[in-house]
Amino acid sequence: MKKIALITMAGLSMTFTACGGGQKESEKTVANKDFVYEVDAFADLEILRYQVPGFEELPLQQKELIYYLSMAAIEGRDILFDQNNRYNLAIRRTLEAIYENYKGDKATDDYKEFEVYLKRVWFSNGIHHHYGEEKFLPKFSQAFFAEQVKALPANLVPVKDNQSVDQFIAMITPVMFDAKVMAKKVNQSGGDLIVTSANNYYGDGVTQKEVQAFYGAMKDTTDLTPISYGLNSRLVKENGKLVEKVWKVGGLYSPAIEKIVFWLEKAQGVTENDQQKAVITKLISFYKSGDLKTFDDYAVAWVQDLGSSVDFVNGFTEVYGDPLGIKASWESTVNFKNVEATKRTEIISSNAQWFEDHSPVDKQFKKEKVKGVSAKVITVAQLGGDCYPATPIGINLPNADWIRKDHGSKSVTIENIMEAYDAAGAHTGFGKEFMWSDTEIYMIKEYGFITDVLHTDLHECLGHGSGKLLPEVDPNALGEFSSTIEEARADLFGLYFLGDAKLVELGIIPNADTYKAEYYKFMMNGLMTQLVRIEAGKDIEEAHMRNRQLIAKWVYEKGKADNVVEYKVKDGKTYVVVNDYVKLRSLFGELLAVIQRVKSEGDFNGAKALVDNYAVKVDQKLHNEVLARYKTLNMKPYKGFVNPVFELVQDKDGKITDVQITYTEGYAEQMMRYSKQFSTLPTYND
């Protein structure tokens, strides 16, 4: 999954000039001129909305299918809040009760900071930063908080059984206000990674050593089709013994999962074809049983469904939120195929074997026969769980290596989200502030959008599906470094082939120099500008950020002798300058070979060395400079989205005649509505 890079360089009026899909900037401007993308801004966040072009023209059956899948996409919201931290639902519900019942002066600093904090909790699906992983603290006083909780009707305070309001305040205050309590949602910086992470995937007293031993004992390294052990459960201690509490109907998170199943069953009645219906049926079966073999059956059926226009992701999917890469967060997207733009990705996927054969990695790590690589450009219609409000711009699933090898994978580029980023970021002054010269600014303006979407295409479509593990290598052999290494592998695959003449030959890019826009952007971001996403003095925690710095710093260091990339200072400001794009591509290829070997051999120590040496530590002087310069721009480093609202239209007999879409709902309005209409879990899910 490709998370959005720093504003995707949005706002430089990039022109989409390539063949095979998409609109030119002039065409997009006409189509979108009356659409308001900006919704809200606070802290380091900006809230946008996205359009769903083409929805109104869909047949009624597809509209209805999207509606039901969209409802299922929202029903899992509470699951993610609870997965991120055991107190998140209690905190969110308390804050929302205060927000609705506050009787005081809303012009006070305390109240204004209260609103900002609540909006941040909504955005991050909890009390930890959605990207940086650290806990963000309220800027209103503890006294203000206690006063407002005590002013609430007693039934609105989410106390535990036999707990008084005062006891509740005493319990929740340090969780919110003490920087040392539950400091990081995901700790990957050393020590016991389970004990020091504040997520809710493991129970009290469970240690990293115990987790690794528990799942290590389950695995059979001779099994060529292993299940994803532990993917859909919380591991806890009961009477001193480790026990899995499975997320399923009748198990943990059952009230929310039952609602998801309800809407999926509705969707079964309006599927486009029997294959799509079978996919939904298998997913429902998995939710009811919790059986991970059934999950694999669903994943295989899903990846083989290539004939449906409407598609979706719904379930326990990505493992970034677990420091050991075992447990999966709940997420969902609903989308339909962008037929014209998909022509581009179909060209790429149909040549998958050529790309695999010409990859610069050792032959023993290549797939002899690439199977089932399918790629498309989609129009997303709904975001949910760990894809909301912050969303990826590309997705490649399933994650199981053996399914990719035997059955292939599905890759999507979410172009309407990328267009929303681009449109909303116009005229920010970012290019003049951080790019070395007018040459780079022009290059990004001319080719930035197409190279961005193409890098996403290659990353998702081919990068994640490339290469293979050697026999008997544990898919989780890289442990806490697996996510960073995998994202680096996919990024490098995309970067290397973006500069290949094959793309010009295929008619996907207009000329042989187009790739330079993405190369410059990637190096500038990886070496410097992505640092705006972390607080001064902090190191890098998030896997995608680590991946980008790992790549950029490795090639910078390896290319020093030839001055391939350098830092230059002009007027007291630091810039990244690429001097040799051809050698830069060669270095990307060299690192891809290294990363693929580490992945294929399950070389834990090799992965650790790469991450420790290149991905984590930050030049604090440069970091402070970047933060200061960024403050002069009218920008927020992180962006997320509100969803459109879908409503069924029915005649006097209750027959559905249409599904209408509107874009007017505000951020707080949407979040409060979701909390009222789609919140079924208990406050405490032990």
Phi, psi and omega in degrees: 000131180259107174288155184294130174284173182312106181042018186043030184059029184295157172091007178260024178052047185293141181257129179269099190253357187281163174283164169088024172132159178090167181249151169289157182304320182296323180289320179296322182298318179295316184293328190250010193298332182260359183274130180262112182278324186282133182242313185200161176209138180194156180047234179256025190235145171233136179257129180241170167237157180239150176273157175239072184297138178094350182297317184298334182272354181291152173299153183304320181300317178291322176300316181295319177300315178299321179300309183294318178295327178292321176297319177296329181291334182271332187295340181270007185303314180299327181301312182296318177305314183288324177298324184288330177188141185294340181259001186299317181293321178297317180292313181299315182292326176293312180298319180294324177295318176297316182303320182279336188245006183294132183246000186271196182279117182278000178269355181286155178299320180302314182291319179299318179290329175299315179298319179298316181298315179299317179295326177291320177298317176301313186296317185271002185053042180146193190265003178249144182304134187296339184241316183279343176078344182282156177285133174263142188257147175295147175255006169266163187280156175297325179296318177300314181299310181299319180298318182288325177295316181293336180280347182286150168304140188303326183288350180264354177270119186281067180286157172281170179303132177062025179251134177278168177297318179298320178293323177298314179300318179296326180286316191273336184300310179295330178298322180276317195257338184268115184297338183272345181270122181051054191293324182231135175294315178229114177260124175234024187255011177119171186078195176282108188293335179280311182297325185267003176260139187266005178291175188245035179272345183224147182279172178302138175084355179277130183253163178301317180298320180292319179298312182295323178290320182298310182279333176297324180290336181282332193280141174245108186290351176269353179286120182276350178229061185289144172287166179272082186308129174080004188300322190238051180205161168257135180260120185229169175254128174233118183055039177080002183246139178286131182222140175269129171258106190279140177275105183195172172298126183088354179243208179294138181070019184304315183303319179287319181294325177298321178293319177301314180298321178305312182287327176295323177293325173297318180296328179305328184282350182230026180294158183283334184199172183294325181294317178297320178297321179295324178299311181295322179298318179292323178295318177299317179299320177295314180299327181281326184262329186073008184281122185286340172291322175295323176300318177295321177299318177298314182298320178295315179297320180297315183290338180272350179277094183252354185266351183274141176280316178275137180217172184199160165238135180204112177149191180274107199239292188263150188248019180297331184282353178252123182300339179262359177067036181251306184277144184250139173282157179273134179211165177202146166222152175232135187206169170220159191289133170270097192299314184293312182291335180294340177304325180295311183287333176293324175297315181297310184293328180289344178253020185303320181295322178300314180297317178298315181296328184261010176294144184280020181265165180299141185303324183294344181259001180268152173283130178292325180221115179280127184244139164059032176281114178238141182218145177207160171262133185240159168253112181284140181246341180201141178241143180209159176060229185285004173254015185211136356286332178282135188228152171289164174255354177204149182223138172227120182219163000286169181272339182295125183298323183289328177291318176302316183292315186271331187235348179094192182212163175250133179236139176226145169248127186265088192284329180290333173289317179297322178293324178294316175303314184297314182292321184286339183266012185297144171062045180268340184082009183298316184299312182294330182283323190242347181267146189297317185207176177297334179299312180291321179299314179296317181300316179291320179298319185284319189234004186297319184289314182294320179290329177295311181290327178291321176297320176296315177305308184292321177302308185280312187292315186246320186301306181293334182267001184274165174068177180208156172279146172290155181306138176071011174278126179294126179303337180255023185297332183275357173052232185292348179262359187296318183294316179297315181295318181294319178292324177295319179299313181292319178298316181294321177301314179295317181296315183299312185278343175298332179265013182270141179298343180301325181293326175291317179301321181282353179079019184274326176238154190284331182202172188287348180261356185304319186302336185299331179299313180289323179298314180295314181300316182295315181293319178297317181291312183293326181271338191215294198288337178292348179295344177295346183276354179234156183288152178304135178089350183267155171266178184269129181249321190287140189298319182291321177293320177298317179302312184294319179290322178305309181298308186297317182288323180298309182290328176298312181294315183290336181264005184301318184300327180258006179054044182296314178227141178216160169269133174234149180246130178223127181054037177079005182245142182269139178226155172263132181233129175262121182262335184217097183289328180293314178291328177299317178298319179298320178293321174303318179295319178298316181291323177302318179298320179294311182297318180295322177298315179301315180295310186295324182270354184064040186278089183300314182294324177295319177296316180300317181296318179297314182292312182297321186280332188234337195259342195253308189286144185242137171288104189293328177295313178296321180301313180297322178295315181298317179298317181295318181291322181295328180298337181282350183262154178271069186215157169242139184289341181235142179227149176214183191227148160269152178275153167293164179252128176255136178226135176285139173251125184234150177275185186295341179264004179087005179282135180287124181249343180191166170234119181263147178239135177228158186234023189262352184291135179278175184292302180298323179300316180291316181297319179292322178296316179299319182293334178273320187265338187229044182228096187246348183285150169299159179295324180241122185243078184265000000 
